[in-house]
Amino acid sequence: METNFITIDNCTQEVEITLSNSELQPHYNKAYADSAKLIEVPGFRKGKVPLPIIKQRFGRSIENEALETIANEEFTIIARRDNLTVLGNPSLRDIRKTPSRNYFCHSL
């Protein structure tokens, strides 16, 4: 994981977080497991749809929804680790997904 702090003004900073796909995979696995309990596909009982079918039909959506949660979790870890003083609610400004890396930008 890479982090980069950008100062916008005296009260505003941005934190750029870059994660590799291998760092994201445990988060994605959890998102698939959580979603699998709720997914209904004809021919399968609720919660019993095989993972390859879930990934084929819903994978992109599940991963995209998980990215926001991952960004917020990683930001919280960084804020605690670096003793950041957060005034107000931080906002997720940008998420970029590439084949090898993912980038999140939080405004403080």
The first five atom37 places (N, CA, C, CB, O) and aatype in JSON, in Angstrom:
{
  "aatype": [12, 6, 16, 2, 13, 9, 16, 9, 3, 2, 4, 16, 5, 6, 19, 6, 9, 16, 10, 15, 2, 15, 6, 10, 5, 14, 8, 18, 2, 11, 0, 18, 0, 3, 15, 0, 11, 10, 9, 6, 19, 14, 7, 13, 1, 11, 7, 11, 19, 14, 10, 14, 9, 9, 11, 5, 1, 13, 7, 1, 15, 9, 6, 2, 6, 0, 10, 6, 16, 9, 0, 2, 6, 6, 13, 16, 9, 9, 0, 1, 1, 3, 2, 10, 16, 19, 10, 7, 2, 14, 15, 10, 1, 3, 9, 1, 11, 16, 14, 15, 1, 2, 18, 13, 4, 8, 15, 10],
  "atom_mask": [
    [1, 1, 1, 1, 1],
    [1, 1, 1, 1, 1],
    [1, 1, 1, 1, 1],
    [1, 1, 1, 1, 1],
    [1, 1, 1, 1, 1],
    [1, 1, 1, 1, 1],
    [1, 1, 1, 1, 1],
    [1, 1, 1, 1, 1],
    [1, 1, 1, 1, 1],
    [1, 1, 1, 1, 1],
    [1, 1, 1, 1, 1],
    [1, 1, 1, 1, 1],
    [1, 1, 1, 1, 1],
    [1, 1, 1, 1, 1],
    [1, 1, 1, 1, 1],
    [1, 1, 1, 1, 1],
    [1, 1, 1, 1, 1],
    [1, 1, 1, 1, 1],
    [1, 1, 1, 1, 1],
    [1, 1, 1, 1, 1],
    [1, 1, 1, 1, 1],
    [1, 1, 1, 1, 1],
    [1, 1, 1, 1, 1],
    [1, 1, 1, 1, 1],
    [1, 1, 1, 1, 1],
    [1, 1, 1, 1, 1],
    [1, 1, 1, 1, 1],
    [1, 1, 1, 1, 1],
    [1, 1, 1, 1, 1],
    [1, 1, 1, 1, 1],
    [1, 1, 1, 1, 1],
    [1, 1, 1, 1, 1],
    [1, 1, 1, 1, 1],
    [1, 1, 1, 1, 1],
    [1, 1, 1, 1, 1],
    [1, 1, 1, 1, 1],
    [1, 1, 1, 1, 1],
    [1, 1, 1, 1, 1],
    [1, 1, 1, 1, 1],
    [1, 1, 1, 1, 1],
    [1, 1, 1, 1, 1],
    [1, 1, 1, 1, 1],
    [1, 1, 1, 0, 1],
    [1, 1, 1, 1, 1],
    [1, 1, 1, 1, 1],
    [1, 1, 1, 1, 1],
    [1, 1, 1, 0, 1],
    [1, 1, 1, 1, 1],
    [1, 1, 1, 1, 1],
    [1, 1, 1, 1, 1],
    [1, 1, 1, 1, 1],
    [1, 1, 1, 1, 1],
    [1, 1, 1, 1, 1],
    [1, 1, 1, 1, 1],
    [1, 1, 1, 1, 1],
    [1, 1, 1, 1, 1],
    [1, 1, 1, 1, 1],
    [1, 1, 1, 1, 1],
    [1, 1, 1, 0, 1],
    [1, 1, 1, 1, 1],
    [1, 1, 1, 1, 1],
    [1, 1, 1, 1, 1],
    [1, 1, 1, 1, 1],
    [1, 1, 1, 1, 1],
    [1, 1, 1, 1, 1],
    [1, 1, 1, 1, 1],
    [1, 1, 1, 1, 1],
    [1, 1, 1, 1, 1],
    [1, 1, 1, 1, 1],
    [1, 1, 1, 1, 1],
    [1, 1, 1, 1, 1],
    [1, 1, 1, 1, 1],
    [1, 1, 1, 1, 1],
    [1, 1, 1, 1, 1],
    [1, 1, 1, 1, 1],
    [1, 1, 1, 1, 1],
    [1, 1, 1, 1, 1],
    [1, 1, 1, 1, 1],
    [1, 1, 1, 1, 1],
    [1, 1, 1, 1, 1],
    [1, 1, 1, 1, 1],
    [1, 1, 1, 1, 1],
    [1, 1, 1, 1, 1],
    [1, 1, 1, 1, 1],
    [1, 1, 1, 1, 1],
    [1, 1, 1, 1, 1],
    [1, 1, 1, 1, 1],
    [1, 1, 1, 0, 1],
    [1, 1, 1, 1, 1],
    [1, 1, 1, 1, 1],
    [1, 1, 1, 1, 1],
    [1, 1, 1, 1, 1],
    [1, 1, 1, 1, 1],
    [1, 1, 1, 1, 1],
    [1, 1, 1, 1, 1],
    [1, 1, 1, 1, 1],
    [1, 1, 1, 1, 1],
    [1, 1, 1, 1, 1],
    [1, 1, 1, 1, 1],
    [1, 1, 1, 1, 1],
    [1, 1, 1, 1, 1],
    [1, 1, 1, 1, 1],
    [1, 1, 1, 1, 1],
    [1, 1, 1, 1, 1],
    [1, 1, 1, 1, 1],
    [1, 1, 1, 1, 1],
    [1, 1, 1, 1, 1],
    [1, 1, 1, 1, 1]
  ],
  "atom_positions": [
    [[0.85, -1.17, 0.0], [0.0, 0.0, 0.0], [0.89, 1.24, 0.0], [-0.97, 0.0, 1.22], [1.89, 1.31, 0.73]],
    [[0.52, 2.17, -0.82], [1.23, 3.45, -0.86], [0.26, 4.55, -0.43], [1.8, 3.74, -2.29], [-0.92, 4.53, -0.79]],
    [[0.77, 5.52, 0.33], [-0.04, 6.67, 0.71], [0.7, 7.94, 0.34], [-0.39, 6.66, 2.22], [1.93, 8.0, 0.4]],
    [[-0.07, 8.94, -0.05], [0.49, 10.23, -0.42], [-0.42, 11.31, 0.14], [0.66, 10.36, -1.97], [-1.63, 11.29, -0.11]],
    [[0.14, 12.25, 0.89], [-0.64, 13.33, 1.48], [-0.44, 14.59, 0.64], [-0.23, 13.59, 2.96], [0.69, 14.97, 0.33]],
    [[-1.55, 15.22, 0.28], [-1.51, 16.45, -0.52], [-2.21, 17.54, 0.28], [-2.19, 16.24, -1.92], [-3.37, 17.38, 0.67]],
    [[-1.52, 18.65, 0.52], [-2.11, 19.78, 1.24], [-2.78, 20.7, 0.24], [-1.05, 20.55, 2.08], [-2.14, 21.23, -0.67]],
    [[-4.09, 20.89, 0.41], [-4.88, 21.77, -0.45], [-4.84, 23.2, 0.09], [-6.35, 21.27, -0.57], [-4.55, 24.14, -0.65]],
    [[-5.13, 23.37, 1.38], [-5.01, 24.64, 2.08], [-4.75, 24.34, 3.55], [-6.3, 25.53, 1.9], [-4.48, 23.19, 3.9]],
    [[-4.82, 25.35, 4.42], [-4.49, 25.15, 5.83], [-5.39, 24.13, 6.52], [-4.59, 26.46, 6.56], [-4.95, 23.48, 7.48]],
    [[-6.61, 23.98, 6.06], [-7.55, 23.08, 6.73], [-7.93, 21.85, 5.89], [-8.81, 23.83, 7.08], [-8.69, 21.0, 6.34]],
    [[-7.41, 21.76, 4.7], [-7.82, 20.67, 3.81], [-6.61, 19.91, 3.28], [-8.65, 21.22, 2.64], [-5.66, 20.49, 2.77]],
    [[-6.68, 18.61, 3.42], [-5.67, 17.73, 2.86], [-6.37, 16.59, 2.12], [-4.73, 17.18, 3.96], [-7.53, 16.28, 2.39]],
    [[-5.64, 15.99, 1.2], [-6.12, 14.79, 0.54], [-5.14, 13.67, 0.85], [-6.27, 14.99, -0.99], [-3.93, 13.89, 0.97]],
    [[-5.67, 12.48, 0.97], [-4.85, 11.29, 1.17], [-5.09, 10.39, -0.03], [-5.18, 10.56, 2.52], [-6.22, 9.94, -0.26]],
    [[-4.04, 10.13, -0.78], [-4.13, 9.19, -1.89], [-3.65, 7.84, -1.39], [-3.28, 9.67, -3.13], [-2.57, 7.72, -0.8]],
    [[-4.46, 6.82, -1.61], [-4.13, 5.46, -1.19], [-4.08, 4.6, -2.44], [-5.17, 4.91, -0.15], [-5.04, 4.57, -3.21]],
    [[-2.98, 3.9, -2.64], [-2.84, 3.02, -3.79], [-2.65, 1.6, -3.28], [-1.66, 3.45, -4.71], [-1.74, 1.33, -2.49]],
    [[-3.51, 0.68, -3.73], [-3.44, -0.72, -3.33], [-3.27, -1.6, -4.55], [-4.71, -1.12, -2.56], [-3.84, -1.33, -5.61]],
    [[-2.49, -2.65, -4.4], [-2.34, -3.62, -5.49], [-3.52, -4.6, -5.44], [-0.98, -4.38, -5.38], [-4.23, -4.69, -4.44]],
    [[-3.7, -5.31, -6.52], [-4.79, -6.29, -6.57], [-4.61, -7.37, -5.51], [-4.88, -6.92, -7.95], [-5.6, -7.86, -4.96]],
    [[-3.38, -7.75, -5.22], [-3.16, -8.78, -4.19], [-3.57, -8.26, -2.8], [-1.68, -9.21, -4.18], [-4.0, -9.05, -1.95]],
    [[-3.44, -6.96, -2.56], [-3.88, -6.38, -1.29], [-5.4, -6.28, -1.22], [-3.26, -4.99, -1.09], [-5.98, -6.33, -0.14]],
    [[-6.04, -6.15, -2.38], [-7.5, -6.04, -2.42], [-8.19, -7.4, -2.36], [-7.92, -5.32, -3.67], [-9.34, -7.48, -1.94]],
    [[-7.51, -8.46, -2.77], [-8.15, -9.76, -2.9], [-8.84, -10.24, -1.62], [-7.14, -10.78, -3.32], [-9.96, -10.74, -1.71]],
    [[-8.23, -10.12, -0.43], [-8.96, -10.55, 0.79], [-10.26, -9.77, 1.0], [-8.06, -10.39, 2.01], [-11.25, -10.32, 1.48]],
    [[-10.25, -8.49, 0.66], [-11.46, -7.67, 0.79], [-12.53, -8.15, -0.21], [-11.14, -6.17, 0.56], [-13.71, -8.24, 0.13]],
    [[-12.1, -8.44, -1.43], [-13.04, -8.95, -2.43], [-13.61, -10.3, -2.01], [-12.34, -9.09, -3.8], [-14.81, -10.55, -2.17]],
    [[-12.77, -11.17, -1.46], [-13.25, -12.48, -1.01], [-14.33, -12.33, 0.05], [-12.1, -13.33, -0.47], [-15.33, -13.05, 0.04]],
    [[-14.13, -11.39, 0.97], [-15.13, -11.14, 2.0], [-16.42, -10.6, 1.37], [-14.6, -10.14, 3.05], [-17.51, -11.0, 1.78]],
    [[-16.3, -9.71, 0.4], [-17.48, -9.15, -0.27], [-18.25, -10.25, -1.0], [-17.07, -8.04, -1.25], [-19.48, -10.27, -0.97]],
    [[-17.53, -11.16, -1.65], [-18.21, -12.29, -2.32], [-18.92, -13.18, -1.32], [-17.19, -13.11, -3.13], [-20.05, -13.59, -1.54]],
    [[-18.26, -13.47, -0.21], [-18.86, -14.33, 0.81], [-20.11, -13.68, 1.39], [-17.85, -14.62, 1.93], [-21.12, -14.36, 1.6]],
    [[-20.05, -12.38, 1.66], [-21.22, -11.68, 2.2], [-22.36, -11.64, 1.19], [-20.84, -10.26, 2.62], [-23.52, -11.83, 1.55]],
    [[-22.03, -11.4, -0.07], [-23.05, -11.31, -1.11], [-23.65, -12.68, -1.43], [-22.47, -10.71, -2.37], [-24.84, -12.77, -1.75]],
    [[-22.84, -13.73, -1.35], [-23.31, -15.07, -1.71], [-24.48, -15.51, -0.85], [-22.18, -16.07, -1.57], [-25.33, -16.28, -1.3]],
    [[-24.55, -15.02, 0.38], [-25.64, -15.38, 1.28], [-26.98, -14.83, 0.82], [-25.35, -14.88, 2.69], [-28.03, -15.36, 1.19]],
    [[-26.96, -13.78, 0.03], [-28.18, -13.08, -0.36], [-28.6, -13.3, -1.81], [-28.01, -11.63, -0.13], [-29.74, -13.02, -2.18]],
    [[-27.69, -13.8, -2.64], [-27.96, -13.91, -4.08], [-28.87, -15.08, -4.38], [-26.65, -14.06, -4.86], [-28.69, -16.18, -3.87]],
    [[-29.85, -14.81, -5.23], [-30.78, -15.84, -5.7], [-30.63, -15.97, -7.21], [-32.25, -15.5, -5.31], [-30.73, -14.99, -7.95]],
    [[-30.39, -17.2, -7.66], [-30.3, -17.51, -9.08], [-31.2, -18.71, -9.32], [-28.82, -17.8, -9.53], [-31.12, -19.69, -8.58]],
    [[-32.06, -18.65, -10.35], [-32.93, -19.79, -10.64], [-32.12, -21.09, -10.76], [-33.74, -19.54, -11.93], [-31.09, -21.12, -11.44]],
    [[-32.59, -22.12, -10.12], [-31.93, -23.42, -10.14], [-31.08, -23.68, -8.92], [0.0, 0.0, 0.0], [-30.57, -24.78, -8.73]],
    [[-30.92, -22.66, -8.08], [-30.12, -22.8, -6.86], [-30.9, -22.24, -5.68], [-28.75, -22.08, -7.0], [-31.67, -21.29, -5.83]],
    [[-30.7, -22.85, -4.52], [-31.31, -22.3, -3.32], [-30.59, -21.01, -2.94], [-31.27, -23.32, -2.14], [-29.41, -20.82, -3.24]],
    [[-31.33, -20.13, -2.26], [-30.76, -18.86, -1.82], [-29.54, -19.14, -0.95], [-31.81, -18.01, -1.05], [-29.6, -19.93, 0.0]],
    [[-28.44, -18.49, -1.27], [-27.21, -18.66, -0.51], [-26.38, -19.86, -0.94], [0.0, 0.0, 0.0], [-25.31, -20.09, -0.38]],
    [[-26.84, -20.62, -1.93], [-26.13, -21.83, -2.36], [-25.62, -21.73, -3.79], [-27.02, -23.04, -2.22], [-25.29, -22.75, -4.4]],
    [[-25.57, -20.53, -4.35], [-25.09, -20.34, -5.71], [-23.57, -20.51, -5.71], [-25.51, -18.93, -6.27], [-22.89, -19.9, -4.88]],
    [[-23.01, -21.34, -6.62], [-21.56, -21.53, -6.66], [-20.82, -20.22, -6.96], [-21.2, -22.58, -7.71], [-21.3, -19.38, -7.72]],
    [[-19.66, -20.08, -6.34], [-18.87, -18.86, -6.47], [-18.53, -18.51, -7.92], [-17.61, -19.0, -5.68], [-18.6, -17.34, -8.28]],
    [[-18.17, -19.48, -8.77], [-17.88, -19.1, -10.17], [-19.07, -18.45, -10.88], [-17.44, -20.34, -10.95], [-18.88, -17.56, -11.71]],
    [[-20.27, -18.89, -10.57], [-21.46, -18.29, -11.18], [-21.67, -16.88, -10.62], [-22.72, -19.16, -10.92], [-22.03, -15.97, -11.36]],
    [[-21.45, -16.71, -9.34], [-21.57, -15.38, -8.72], [-20.57, -14.42, -9.35], [-21.35, -15.45, -7.18], [-20.92, -13.29, -9.7]],
    [[-19.32, -14.87, -9.51], [-18.3, -14.01, -10.11], [-18.63, -13.67, -11.56], [-16.93, -14.67, -10.04], [-18.44, -12.54, -11.99]],
    [[-19.14, -14.65, -12.3], [-19.47, -14.42, -13.7], [-20.62, -13.43, -13.85], [-19.84, -15.74, -14.38], [-20.55, -12.52, -14.68]],
    [[-21.66, -13.58, -13.06], [-22.85, -12.74, -13.2], [-22.78, -11.42, -12.44], [-24.05, -13.5, -12.76], [-23.29, -10.4, -12.91]],
    [[-22.17, -11.44, -11.27], [-22.24, -10.27, -10.38], [-20.87, -9.74, -9.96], [-23.03, -10.63, -9.16], [-20.81, -8.78, -9.19]],
    [[-19.79, -10.34, -10.44], [-18.45, -10.01, -9.96], [-18.08, -8.55, -10.05], [0.0, 0.0, 0.0], [-17.61, -7.96, -9.08]],
    [[-18.3, -7.95, -11.2], [-17.93, -6.54, -11.38], [-18.7, -5.65, -10.41], [-18.2, -6.1, -12.84], [-18.12, -4.75, -9.81]],
    [[-19.97, -5.9, -10.26], [-20.8, -5.1, -9.37], [-20.37, -5.27, -7.91], [-22.28, -5.48, -9.53], [-20.26, -4.29, -7.17]],
    [[-20.12, -6.5, -7.5], [-19.71, -6.77, -6.12], [-18.38, -6.08, -5.83], [-19.6, -8.29, -5.86], [-18.22, -5.46, -4.78]],
    [[-17.43, -6.19, -6.73], [-16.12, -5.57, -6.52], [-16.21, -4.05, -6.5], [-15.14, -6.02, -7.59], [-15.56, -3.4, -5.68]],
    [[-17.0, -3.48, -7.39], [-17.14, -2.01, -7.41], [-17.79, -1.49, -6.14], [-17.96, -1.57, -8.62], [-17.39, -0.45, -5.63]],
    [[-18.78, -2.21, -5.64], [-19.42, -1.8, -4.39], [-18.45, -1.95, -3.21], [-20.7, -2.62, -4.13], [-18.48, -1.15, -2.27]],
    [[-17.6, -2.95, -3.26], [-16.65, -3.19, -2.18], [-15.56, -2.11, -2.13], [-16.0, -4.56, -2.34], [-15.02, -1.84, -1.07]],
    [[-15.24, -1.49, -3.27], [-14.16, -0.51, -3.31], [-14.39, 0.67, -2.36], [-14.0, 0.01, -4.71], [-13.45, 1.13, -1.72]],
    [[-15.62, 1.14, -2.28], [-15.9, 2.26, -1.38], [-15.67, 1.87, 0.08], [-17.33, 2.76, -1.58], [-15.1, 2.63, 0.86]],
    [[-16.13, 0.67, 0.44], [-15.92, 0.18, 1.8], [-14.44, 0.01, 2.09], [-16.67, -1.14, 2.01], [-13.96, 0.37, 3.16]],
    [[-13.71, -0.54, 1.12], [-12.27, -0.74, 1.28], [-11.57, 0.6, 1.47], [-11.69, -1.49, 0.06], [-10.71, 0.74, 2.34]],
    [[-11.93, 1.59, 0.66], [-11.32, 2.92, 0.76], [-11.55, 3.51, 2.14], [-11.88, 3.86, -0.33], [-10.62, 4.06, 2.74]],
    [[-12.75, 3.41, 2.66], [-13.05, 3.96, 3.98], [-12.3, 3.21, 5.08], [-14.55, 3.91, 4.25], [-11.8, 3.84, 6.02]],
    [[-12.21, 1.88, 4.98], [-11.48, 1.1, 5.97], [-9.99, 1.46, 5.96], [-11.67, -0.4, 5.72], [-9.38, 1.64, 7.02]],
    [[-9.42, 1.54, 4.78], [-7.99, 1.87, 4.67], [-7.71, 3.28, 5.17], [-7.52, 1.72, 3.22], [-6.7, 3.52, 5.82]],
    [[-8.61, 4.22, 4.87], [-8.44, 5.58, 5.36], [-8.45, 5.6, 6.89], [-9.55, 6.49, 4.8], [-7.63, 6.29, 7.5]],
    [[-9.36, 4.87, 7.51], [-9.44, 4.81, 8.96], [-8.15, 4.26, 9.55], [-10.64, 3.96, 9.41], [-7.65, 4.77, 10.55]],
    [[-7.6, 3.23, 8.94], [-6.34, 2.65, 9.41], [-5.21, 3.68, 9.31], [-5.98, 1.38, 8.58], [-4.42, 3.83, 10.25]],
    [[-5.14, 4.38, 8.2], [-4.09, 5.39, 8.0], [-4.26, 6.54, 8.99], [-4.11, 5.92, 6.54], [-3.27, 7.02, 9.56]],
    [[-5.48, 6.99, 9.19], [-5.73, 8.1, 10.12], [-5.29, 7.73, 11.54], [-7.23, 8.48, 10.12], [-4.7, 8.56, 12.24]],
    [[-5.56, 6.5, 11.95], [-5.13, 6.06, 13.29], [-3.62, 5.9, 13.35], [-5.82, 4.74, 13.67], [-2.98, 6.33, 14.31]],
    [[-3.05, 5.27, 12.33], [-1.61, 5.01, 12.3], [-0.81, 6.31, 12.34], [-1.24, 4.21, 11.04], [0.19, 6.39, 13.04]],
    [[-1.25, 7.32, 11.58], [-0.52, 8.58, 11.47], [-1.04, 9.67, 12.39], [-0.56, 9.06, 10.05], [-0.63, 10.83, 12.28]],
    [[-1.94, 9.31, 13.31], [-2.52, 10.27, 14.26], [-3.06, 11.51, 13.56], [-1.47, 10.67, 15.29], [-2.79, 12.63, 13.99]],
    [[-3.83, 11.32, 12.51], [-4.42, 12.44, 11.79], [-5.59, 13.0, 12.58], [-4.88, 12.01, 10.39], [-6.4, 12.25, 13.14]],
    [[-5.69, 14.32, 12.63], [-6.84, 14.97, 13.23], [-7.82, 15.26, 12.11], [-6.43, 16.28, 14.01], [-7.55, 16.06, 11.21]],
    [[-8.95, 14.61, 12.17], [-9.95, 14.75, 11.11], [-11.05, 15.67, 11.62], [-10.54, 13.35, 10.69], [-11.72, 15.37, 12.6]],
    [[-11.22, 16.79, 10.93], [-12.27, 17.74, 11.28], [-13.42, 17.53, 10.31], [-11.75, 19.22, 11.25], [-13.24, 17.65, 9.1]],
    [[-14.59, 17.23, 10.82], [-15.73, 16.97, 9.95], [-15.68, 15.57, 9.38], [0.0, 0.0, 0.0], [-14.96, 14.71, 9.88]],
    [[-16.45, 15.35, 8.33], [-16.52, 14.05, 7.69], [-15.63, 14.02, 6.45], [-17.96, 13.7, 7.33], [-15.81, 14.83, 5.55]],
    [[-14.68, 13.1, 6.41], [-13.88, 12.98, 5.19], [-14.76, 12.48, 4.04], [-12.67, 12.03, 5.41], [-15.72, 11.74, 4.27]],
    [[-14.45, 12.88, 2.85], [-15.25, 12.44, 1.71], [-14.36, 11.73, 0.7], [-15.97, 13.63, 1.04], [-13.23, 12.13, 0.45]],
    [[-14.9, 10.67, 0.14], [-14.2, 9.94, -0.89], [-14.37, 10.71, -2.18], [-14.73, 8.47, -1.02], [-15.49, 10.88, -2.67]],
    [[-13.27, 11.17, -2.74], [-13.33, 12.03, -3.91], [-13.19, 11.26, -5.21], [-12.27, 13.07, -3.84], [-13.8, 11.63, -6.22]],
    [[-12.39, 10.2, -5.22], [-12.1, 9.53, -6.48], [-11.69, 8.08, -6.23], [-10.98, 10.28, -7.24], [-11.02, 7.78, -5.24]],
    [[-12.11, 7.2, -7.12], [-11.65, 5.81, -7.14], [-11.27, 5.5, -8.57], [-12.75, 4.81, -6.59], [-12.07, 5.68, -9.49]],
    [[-10.05, 5.04, -8.77], [-9.61, 4.62, -10.1], [-9.16, 3.17, -10.02], [-8.47, 5.52, -10.65], [-8.4, 2.79, -9.13]],
    [[-9.65, 2.38, -10.94], [-9.31, 0.96, -10.96], [-8.58, 0.64, -12.25], [-10.58, 0.08, -10.8], [-9.09, 0.91, -13.35]],
    [[-7.39, 0.07, -12.11], [-6.61, -0.36, -13.27], [-6.35, -1.85, -13.12], [-5.27, 0.44, -13.39], [-6.57, -2.41, -12.04]],
    [[-5.89, -2.52, -14.17], [-5.65, -3.96, -14.05], [-4.67, -4.36, -12.94], [-5.14, -4.47, -15.35], [-4.79, -5.45, -12.38]],
    [[-3.71, -3.5, -12.62], [-2.71, -3.89, -11.63], [-2.81, -3.16, -10.29], [-1.35, -3.68, -12.2], [-2.38, -3.69, -9.27]],
    [[-3.38, -1.94, -10.28], [-3.42, -1.15, -9.05], [-4.75, -0.41, -8.94], [-2.25, -0.15, -9.01], [-5.43, -0.19, -9.94]],
    [[-5.11, -0.04, -7.71], [-6.31, 0.73, -7.46], [-5.94, 1.94, -6.64], [-7.38, -0.12, -6.73], [-5.07, 1.89, -5.77]],
    [[-6.6, 3.04, -6.93], [-6.25, 4.32, -6.34], [-7.49, 4.92, -5.71], [-5.63, 5.28, -7.4], [-8.55, 4.96, -6.34]],
    [[-7.36, 5.39, -4.45], [-8.45, 6.05, -3.75], [-7.95, 7.42, -3.3], [-8.95, 5.2, -2.54], [-6.79, 7.56, -2.92]],
    [[-8.81, 8.4, -3.34], [-8.43, 9.73, -2.87], [-9.5, 10.22, -1.9], [-8.26, 10.72, -4.06], [-10.66, 10.37, -2.27]],
    [[-9.11, 10.48, -0.65], [-10.0, 10.99, 0.39], [-9.65, 12.45, 0.65], [-9.89, 10.16, 1.7], [-8.48, 12.79, 0.79]],
    [[-10.66, 13.31, 0.73], [-10.45, 14.69, 1.14], [-10.75, 14.81, 2.62], [-11.33, 15.67, 0.31], [-11.76, 14.29, 3.09]],
    [[-9.88, 15.48, 3.34], [-10.07, 15.69, 4.79], [-10.56, 17.09, 5.03], [-8.76, 15.44, 5.58], [-10.78, 17.48, 6.18]]
  ]
}
